[in-house]
């Protein structure tokens, strides 16, 4: 097939509010070695997109300046070293940028096949949160069957994916949410417990739920003054994993408490990691998680779907904090 030379994409012309996102014509990217070109059907919207638009989270070196960290669509071209059998396949992919467009380049190593039970919109809502929750909660925090964990932001994309994975792998999950309605939504999705942090002290509630024993792990995207409070929620040998810091990048912790209770304080960022590392994660997900996706036992929670031209409205929806689950752009 003959590919177009130009495509419609979202241009983020400069730091600012959602209104800086505008449709523009841009060149179709060319896949490099180990990459495929995907004709994008849908792209997920994620918190890092908001931060990049605001000018406080620049893309890593070599990444597309176009927003968008996950896509789903059809492979229409392959780069050097990638077999032609990939052409025509339905794939979703974790990418470092470029998703808000009609075409996007993805490392073949970070692609996963879209099974018939998933729509392209659902598939586009999977990679970023799935890779993030798996690498941080199940690998860095070693969550396993029988554990009890605490995850903040229970109705976010990360939170809803964490709930789904914990249900699949027999992990008891406590989440925090900003109001009673969101707590009810989290419980409906399968959370074992939901704490309304606007009305309850989550440290006291975790102590009550666990009979004072604490949780095995905390997945935190809040940072700041939440970190010492999170550590108070941990059982001996507990693991704390930071993946964002919405309330600040600095925290004061009691080192003696870490030593005495043998706690682990760690964290990670996924976007700057190499394609080789992400490929290893994709391989593990293909073996351990993707069979559940193919069988229809794991699907993302979709909050709202917008056409590509309404990317600004999609960002405004995320920034409002009212969403439950993922926000997706349909490219068509």
LINLIN-V47602 format. One line per field, one symbol per residue. burial: # if it has 9 or more other ideal C-beta (glycine too) atoms within 8 Angstrom, else .. A space follows every 50 residues. Layout:
# LINLIN-V47602
burial: ???
This chain:
# LINLIN-V47602
burial: ..#...######.....#.##....#.##.#..################# ####....#...##.##############..#...##.############ ############.#...#.###################.####...#### ################.##.#.#####....######.###.#####..# .##.###..#...###########.######.###.#########..... #.#...##..#.#.####.##...#..##.##.###..##.##....### ######.#.#########....#.#######.
